[in-house]
Amino acid sequence: MKFLIHETLRTLNTDDVFEFGLSEISKPQDNEDLYRARAVIIKNQKVISDIKRSGMTEFDVIRGFLTYVGINLRVLPREHAVEFELYGLTPDEYLPLTKSIREMFDE
């Protein structure tokens, strides 16, 4: 699969490797102002989450992808006790989320 945006994260306490990718950005013919995009999360070379969204502006494609990955990146460690190597950054510095989403996950 070819990605326009691709990030690989290795875990500190397991051998798991997670990849996050954004691919297939396209414009529907019926509305040239809006875009469609596909975001994928891969764990150990197996797709664990695949979402296709439409009706987004050009800016919303990137923002939606970052939010999607950010939410899933925060949910995975809680469910599976996974620690990521973020190269010295905090999760908020590595992949910032809006204040409201961050507050929801801090609860």
C-alpha positions in Angstrom: 0.0 0.0 0.0 1.4 3.4 -0.9 1.0 6.2 1.6 1.1 10.0 1.2 1.8 10.3 5.0 3.4 7.4 6.8 4.7 7.0 10.3 6.2 4.0 12.0 6.3 3.6 15.8 8.1 0.8 17.6 7.1 -0.1 21.1 9.5 -0.2 24.1 8.1 -3.2 26.0 7.0 -5.5 23.1 8.2 -6.4 19.6 5.1 -4.8 18.1 5.5 -2.3 15.3 2.6 0.1 14.5 2.3 2.0 11.2 -0.1 4.9 10.5 -0.8 6.0 7.0 -2.9 8.3 4.9 -3.6 7.3 1.3 -6.0 7.6 -1.6 -6.9 11.3 -1.3 -9.3 12.0 -4.2 -12.0 14.4 -5.3 -15.5 13.2 -6.0 -16.7 14.3 -9.5 -19.9 15.7 -8.1 -18.3 18.2 -5.7 -14.8 19.4 -6.6 -14.4 21.4 -3.4 -14.5 18.3 -1.1 -12.1 15.4 -0.8 -12.2 11.7 0.1 -9.4 10.1 2.0 -8.4 6.7 3.5 -6.5 6.3 6.8 -5.0 3.0 7.9 -3.5 1.7 11.1 -1.3 -1.4 10.8 0.1 -3.5 13.6 2.8 -6.0 12.8 2.0 -5.7 9.0 -1.7 -6.5 9.6 -4.3 -3.8 9.1 -6.2 -3.3 12.4 -8.1 -0.2 11.4 -9.1 1.2 8.1 -11.4 4.2 7.7 -12.6 6.0 4.5 -14.0 9.5 5.0 -15.5 11.9 2.5 -16.9 15.4 2.4 -13.8 17.0 3.8 -12.0 20.2 2.8 -8.3 20.0 1.9 -7.4 21.1 5.5 -9.8 18.7 7.1 -8.1 15.7 5.4 -4.9 16.3 7.3 -6.6 17.4 10.5 -8.9 14.4 10.4 -6.0 12.0 9.9 -4.0 13.5 12.8 -7.1 13.3 15.1 -7.8 9.7 14.0 -4.2 8.6 14.6 -4.0 10.6 17.8 -7.1 9.0 19.3 -6.0 5.5 18.4 -2.5 6.1 19.6 -3.8 7.1 23.0 -6.3 4.2 23.2 -3.9 1.4 22.3 -1.6 1.8 25.3 -4.5 1.8 27.8 -5.9 -1.4 26.4 -2.6 -3.3 25.8 0.0 -1.7 28.1 2.0 -0.5 25.1 4.8 2.1 25.5 5.9 3.9 22.4 9.3 5.3 21.7 8.4 8.9 20.9 12.1 10.0 20.6 12.0 12.2 23.7 8.7 13.9 22.9 5.5 13.7 25.0 2.4 12.3 23.2 1.0 15.8 22.9 4.2 17.1 21.3 4.5 14.1 19.0 0.9 14.2 17.8 -1.1 17.2 19.2 -4.8 16.9 19.6 -7.4 19.5 20.3 -8.0 20.5 23.9 -11.5 18.8 24.0 -10.2 15.5 22.7 -7.2 15.6 25.1 -9.5 16.3 28.1 -11.7 13.3 27.1 -8.7 10.9 27.2 -7.4 12.3 30.4 -10.6 11.4 32.2 
